[in-house]
Each structure stands twice: as structure tokens, then as C-alpha cells.
Amino acid sequence: MGITSGLVLYAVLWFLTFLCVIPIRLKTQGDVGEVVPGTHASSPEVHNLKKKAWITSGIAAAIWAVLAYIIISGTITVRDIDGWMAKRMQPAAEAAE
């Protein structure tokens, strides 16, 4: 895995994790009971985005470390994930025969 692909993998994991973390402990205007005219009751009142961004960074780094280890060590390769079960992605030695 190169530097660019590692950064792209981390960015994808970070945004995916962030979108999962945002709704946790979210207080809406309807929950608080103070709905600002012109907004929905489901609009956030207290969102704590800075804290959630730091939590997201830690979780994404841990997931990235596990995935990077799996990719770099070769524990699971693309050839291991052959969806057609037809051995289309044979190892290079078998394909040459």
C-alpha cells in the first residue's frame, strides 16, 4: 500500500466513522423544547462536533491500523475474494501454465 492509498483509505474510514458518530447523544431542538421559528424540531441544539471529530479520528486510526496491517502483510489478498468461485483470479504461477 502506497502513501496515497493509505491516506485515501484513512479519509474514507474517517468520514464513514464520522457519519456514524454524529447522531450519538445528539440533542435536538424538539428534545430541549426550544424550537427556533423557521427550523425543524429535529434540528440539532447541541451537537459537540469538535469532540465527535476527535473521537472519530481515534476510531478511524484504529480501524485503519488493522486494515493497513492486513493489506501490507498479505493476510487477505484480492485473489482470496473470488466472487465467481471460478478461479478467474488465479495466482500468477498457475495462470502461466
N, C-alpha and C positions, 0 to 999 in steps of 0.2 A: 504494500500500500504506500503510495507516494504522499507527499506533504499536502498537495491539493486535495486528493481524495480523502485524506484524513480530516482536513478542515471541512470539506463538504459533508462528510458523514457526521461530524460533530454538530454542524449547523442544522442539519435535518433533525437530528436527535434533540437538539436544544429546542427548536420550535415545536416539535411534536410533544415534548415533555411540557413545555410552557402552556400549550393549549389544553393539556390535561390538568395542569396545576391551577390555572386561573379560576375555575369555578369552586375550588375548595375554600370553605369558610368565607364565601362571598356574601356580603350584607347588601341587600337591595333597598331601594327607597321604600318599597312596599313593606319590607320587614321592619324598617325603622319607623315607618308611619309618617314620613315627611316627603310626600311626592311633590316635586317641583313642577309647576304648571308647564305643559308642553312636552313633558317627558313621560316615558312609561314607568309603571310601578316596578318593573323588573330591571330598571337601570341601576347600576351599582352606586351605592352610597360610600362604602368603604371597600377599597379594592386591594390595598397593600401590594402594589405591583413591584416595588423595589425589593421587598422581602421575598416575594414569589420568584423574581428573576434570579436572586441568589440561590434559592432552594433549587430552582430549575438547573442552574449551572452545575451544582454539585451532583444532582441525579444524572444529568446528561453526561458529565465527565465519568461517572462510574460505569454507566452503560457503554459509553464509548470505549473505555479501557477494556472491558470484557470483549466487545466486538472486535476491537483492533487486535487483541491477542489471538482471537480465533482466526482472523484473516491472515495475520502475519505468520502464525505458527503452521497454518495449513491444516488445522484440525478438521475443518469443513471446507471443501472446495466446491467450485461450480459443478464439477463432474459428479459430486455426491448428490446433487439436487437435479436428477434427471427426471423430469415430469412425465416423459413419454414412456419410460421404462423400456425403451427400445435401444438403449446403449448408443444413442446418437452422439453423445459426448464421450467417446472412448479415450482412454489415456493415449498419449502420443505414440507409444511403442506399439500398441495394438492397431492403431489406425494406419500405420505404415505397412503392415503385413498384408 
